[in-house]
Amino acid sequence: MILLRADHIGPLEMFKIGVGPSSSHTVGPMVAALAFRGRIEPILKRADNCRLEVELLGSLSATGKGHATDGAVCAGILGYHPRLTPVKDIWDAKELLEAKGGFESCKFKPSTDIIFGGWNLNDPSGSTRLPHPNTMRFCLYENDQIALEEIWISVGGGFVERLGERAETEQKIIDLPYPYDTAQEFIDQVLKSGLSPWDLVIANQKVLGLSEEKLRWELGEIWKTMTNCIEAGLSTEGILPGGLSVRRRAKKLFQELEAGKTPAWSEHDLRPSVYAMAVNEENAAGGRVVTAPTNGSSGLIPAVWRTLKERQNLDDTTLQNGLIVASVVGALVKVHASISGAEVGCQGEVGTSCAMAAGGAVAMLGGNIYQIEQAAEIGIEHHLGMTCDPIMGLVQVPCIERNAMGAVKALNAAALSLASDGQHLVSLDKALSVMKQTGLDMNNKYKETSTGGLALG
Ligand code: SF4
């Protein structure tokens, strides 16, 4: 389902358990492939001479190898789910398909049937312009004739859309008790209702079919996955995959931190930094992570939450409330700017995550709605214009350190807003419109194509 309004995008849409290294280039393509597999199932059941072809286009073509997009597509084609399937099975899928030459009665050899197709598309309407930088074409042939051809786009954070689906679903807006689509409308609803920001979201989610009990259970699972991811990153060393020879640093740094071997003045910032790096190293290794709001920016929120849990002794319910408020910020960015590095650069990933973390942190620490909005605005304002230029298309450099820096910034943004009365000059809504325009103005080589900036070495 396509989510068009901020109030329709809930915490479980923003925080999705999946696998690394990328939500837009790994999880999204896997989800799209899984959906396409479901759509061709009736054809596969009756036909015995089928062949599947998958074309990865735009940024998916430019950096798909580094992001393991082809492996993720194979996993989706086999019916694997990013959350439910064991990570090892997901990453074995490509080899399995290569060895078997297909699945059921359908021929599909990843080495020849997955095409890294560049920036042009010959879609069914004859257009050659990509509808989105992250575009996929799935084509099922039956007896060498096209049986089903569809264009899918991965719009960031693991969200996918089938081309044409938007027009079909535009009418599915549900009347909510506390409707909002901008930050100002959210503030107004909180003030008018007298509810806490998280209770307001819970009330809306209930009307959208998600009970508080189920939501809190899921948030518990999400926090558990984030925590496990930190622990895995803190206890693993070695070289990250992909060929860049990047060494994992979180374990050693954490040991030095715990042993008091790091400079005393640095402890305050180093701790959240190490937690963030632990998650992003796991993400880079294709491990189990939570989009927050993307995989590339998956380390920042776990790091801030763990830091505040330790320093402020926050309980699980408070941590969940913080995630709910963070998801509101993420939804506002998704609707009014973008959470895709391929669309707006890294301001959409680490920038968004910083804004989410800052707003959520203030909520957890008892700030009012004005302070929450201010913290989120500070979080995004100081990432405006940040480019996406991952070296070799891998979610490693600059991504891992970038999460560490973002976590520290988020904590500082929360501290700044909590130390003030929440009155500030630039609204979050204004910052988001600037972010969107900045993304539009940004040269394509800085939008997850690995053709500019740091990626050039
Ligand atoms: S540079 Fe930022 S947006 Fe680009 S892949 Fe890394 S984390 Fe994602």
Boltz pocket constraint, residues with backbone or C-beta under 6 A from the ligand:
constraints:
  - pocket:
      binder: B
      contacts: [[A, 296], [A, 297], [A, 340], [A, 341], [A, 345], [A, 346], [A, 347], [A, 349], [A, 350], [A, 387], [A, 388], [A, 389], [A, 390], [A, 394], [A, 395], [A, 396], [A, 398], [A, 399], [A, 402], [A, 448]]
      max_distance: 6.0
